[in-house]
């Protein structure tokens, strides 16, 4: 299926948001056992924003 450049950009953005959401959920599932003292590590390729629980926001000036 052919898409326009703007549609491809939008789809790529949606995929990125979905991936970050899923990685945040994964990180949360790991934090709980870690808090209980279990030695569980995050994946080395996990997004730092998800692992650190950071959310970037932009504000209008």
PyMOL CGO cylinders between C-alpha atoms (Angstrom):
from pymol import cmd
from pymol.cgo import CYLINDER

trace = [
    CYLINDER, 0.00, 0.00, 0.00, 1.36, 3.40, -0.96, 0.3, 1, 1, 1, 1, 1, 1,
    CYLINDER, 1.36, 3.40, -0.96, 1.10, 6.24, 1.51, 0.3, 1, 1, 1, 1, 1, 1,
    CYLINDER, 1.10, 6.24, 1.51, 1.76, 9.93, 1.30, 0.3, 1, 1, 1, 1, 1, 1,
    CYLINDER, 1.76, 9.93, 1.30, 4.79, 11.35, 3.12, 0.3, 1, 1, 1, 1, 1, 1,
    CYLINDER, 4.79, 11.35, 3.12, 2.53, 13.02, 5.69, 0.3, 1, 1, 1, 1, 1, 1,
    CYLINDER, 2.53, 13.02, 5.69, 0.65, 9.77, 6.33, 0.3, 1, 1, 1, 1, 1, 1,
    CYLINDER, 0.65, 9.77, 6.33, 3.92, 7.86, 6.70, 0.3, 1, 1, 1, 1, 1, 1,
    CYLINDER, 3.92, 7.86, 6.70, 5.18, 10.48, 9.17, 0.3, 1, 1, 1, 1, 1, 1,
    CYLINDER, 5.18, 10.48, 9.17, 1.95, 10.23, 11.17, 0.3, 1, 1, 1, 1, 1, 1,
    CYLINDER, 1.95, 10.23, 11.17, 2.13, 6.42, 11.23, 0.3, 1, 1, 1, 1, 1, 1,
    CYLINDER, 2.13, 6.42, 11.23, 5.75, 6.52, 12.36, 0.3, 1, 1, 1, 1, 1, 1,
    CYLINDER, 5.75, 6.52, 12.36, 4.82, 8.92, 15.15, 0.3, 1, 1, 1, 1, 1, 1,
    CYLINDER, 4.82, 8.92, 15.15, 1.97, 6.66, 16.28, 0.3, 1, 1, 1, 1, 1, 1,
    CYLINDER, 1.97, 6.66, 16.28, 4.29, 3.64, 16.32, 0.3, 1, 1, 1, 1, 1, 1,
    CYLINDER, 4.29, 3.64, 16.32, 6.80, 5.58, 18.43, 0.3, 1, 1, 1, 1, 1, 1,
    CYLINDER, 6.80, 5.58, 18.43, 4.11, 6.59, 20.94, 0.3, 1, 1, 1, 1, 1, 1,
    CYLINDER, 4.11, 6.59, 20.94, 2.80, 3.03, 21.15, 0.3, 1, 1, 1, 1, 1, 1,
    CYLINDER, 2.80, 3.03, 21.15, 6.30, 1.63, 21.65, 0.3, 1, 1, 1, 1, 1, 1,
    CYLINDER, 6.30, 1.63, 21.65, 7.06, 4.11, 24.44, 0.3, 1, 1, 1, 1, 1, 1,
    CYLINDER, 7.06, 4.11, 24.44, 3.73, 3.34, 26.14, 0.3, 1, 1, 1, 1, 1, 1,
    CYLINDER, 3.73, 3.34, 26.14, 4.46, -0.39, 26.04, 0.3, 1, 1, 1, 1, 1, 1,
    CYLINDER, 4.46, -0.39, 26.04, 8.00, 0.13, 27.34, 0.3, 1, 1, 1, 1, 1, 1,
    CYLINDER, 8.00, 0.13, 27.34, 6.61, 2.24, 30.21, 0.3, 1, 1, 1, 1, 1, 1,
    CYLINDER, 6.61, 2.24, 30.21, 4.24, -0.60, 31.09, 0.3, 1, 1, 1, 1, 1, 1,
    CYLINDER, 4.24, -0.60, 31.09, 7.13, -3.07, 30.96, 0.3, 1, 1, 1, 1, 1, 1,
    CYLINDER, 7.13, -3.07, 30.96, 9.25, -0.85, 33.21, 0.3, 1, 1, 1, 1, 1, 1,
    CYLINDER, 9.25, -0.85, 33.21, 6.41, -0.58, 35.73, 0.3, 1, 1, 1, 1, 1, 1,
    CYLINDER, 6.41, -0.58, 35.73, 6.11, -4.37, 35.81, 0.3, 1, 1, 1, 1, 1, 1,
    CYLINDER, 6.11, -4.37, 35.81, 9.81, -4.57, 36.66, 0.3, 1, 1, 1, 1, 1, 1,
    CYLINDER, 9.81, -4.57, 36.66, 9.80, -1.76, 39.27, 0.3, 1, 1, 1, 1, 1, 1,
    CYLINDER, 9.80, -1.76, 39.27, 7.36, -3.59, 41.57, 0.3, 1, 1, 1, 1, 1, 1,
    CYLINDER, 7.36, -3.59, 41.57, 9.50, -6.74, 42.08, 0.3, 1, 1, 1, 1, 1, 1,
    CYLINDER, 9.50, -6.74, 42.08, 12.60, -4.54, 42.35, 0.3, 1, 1, 1, 1, 1, 1,
    CYLINDER, 12.60, -4.54, 42.35, 10.93, -2.65, 45.19, 0.3, 1, 1, 1, 1, 1, 1,
    CYLINDER, 10.93, -2.65, 45.19, 10.33, -6.00, 46.90, 0.3, 1, 1, 1, 1, 1, 1,
    CYLINDER, 10.33, -6.00, 46.90, 14.05, -6.76, 46.68, 0.3, 1, 1, 1, 1, 1, 1,
    CYLINDER, 14.05, -6.76, 46.68, 14.06, -9.05, 43.64, 0.3, 1, 1, 1, 1, 1, 1,
    CYLINDER, 14.06, -9.05, 43.64, 17.07, -8.71, 41.36, 0.3, 1, 1, 1, 1, 1, 1,
    CYLINDER, 17.07, -8.71, 41.36, 15.37, -7.99, 38.05, 0.3, 1, 1, 1, 1, 1, 1,
    CYLINDER, 15.37, -7.99, 38.05, 17.04, -5.74, 35.52, 0.3, 1, 1, 1, 1, 1, 1,
    CYLINDER, 17.04, -5.74, 35.52, 15.61, -3.64, 32.74, 0.3, 1, 1, 1, 1, 1, 1,
    CYLINDER, 15.61, -3.64, 32.74, 16.48, -4.64, 29.18, 0.3, 1, 1, 1, 1, 1, 1,
    CYLINDER, 16.48, -4.64, 29.18, 19.71, -2.95, 28.08, 0.3, 1, 1, 1, 1, 1, 1,
    CYLINDER, 19.71, -2.95, 28.08, 17.97, -1.62, 24.97, 0.3, 1, 1, 1, 1, 1, 1,
    CYLINDER, 17.97, -1.62, 24.97, 14.97, -0.21, 26.84, 0.3, 1, 1, 1, 1, 1, 1,
    CYLINDER, 14.97, -0.21, 26.84, 14.22, 3.45, 26.22, 0.3, 1, 1, 1, 1, 1, 1,
    CYLINDER, 14.22, 3.45, 26.22, 15.68, 5.60, 29.02, 0.3, 1, 1, 1, 1, 1, 1,
    CYLINDER, 15.68, 5.60, 29.02, 12.50, 7.69, 29.13, 0.3, 1, 1, 1, 1, 1, 1,
    CYLINDER, 12.50, 7.69, 29.13, 10.52, 4.57, 30.04, 0.3, 1, 1, 1, 1, 1, 1,
    CYLINDER, 10.52, 4.57, 30.04, 13.05, 3.16, 32.50, 0.3, 1, 1, 1, 1, 1, 1,
    CYLINDER, 13.05, 3.16, 32.50, 13.42, 6.48, 34.34, 0.3, 1, 1, 1, 1, 1, 1,
    CYLINDER, 13.42, 6.48, 34.34, 9.71, 7.29, 34.21, 0.3, 1, 1, 1, 1, 1, 1,
    CYLINDER, 9.71, 7.29, 34.21, 10.31, 10.58, 32.40, 0.3, 1, 1, 1, 1, 1, 1,
    CYLINDER, 10.31, 10.58, 32.40, 7.69, 12.24, 30.22, 0.3, 1, 1, 1, 1, 1, 1,
    CYLINDER, 7.69, 12.24, 30.22, 8.76, 15.04, 27.91, 0.3, 1, 1, 1, 1, 1, 1,
    CYLINDER, 8.76, 15.04, 27.91, 6.29, 17.84, 27.37, 0.3, 1, 1, 1, 1, 1, 1,
    CYLINDER, 6.29, 17.84, 27.37, 6.38, 20.91, 25.20, 0.3, 1, 1, 1, 1, 1, 1,
    CYLINDER, 6.38, 20.91, 25.20, 4.79, 24.16, 26.26, 0.3, 1, 1, 1, 1, 1, 1,
    CYLINDER, 4.79, 24.16, 26.26, 3.74, 27.14, 24.21, 0.3, 1, 1, 1, 1, 1, 1,
    CYLINDER, 3.74, 27.14, 24.21, 5.67, 30.29, 24.92, 0.3, 1, 1, 1, 1, 1, 1,
]
cmd.load_cgo(trace, "trace")
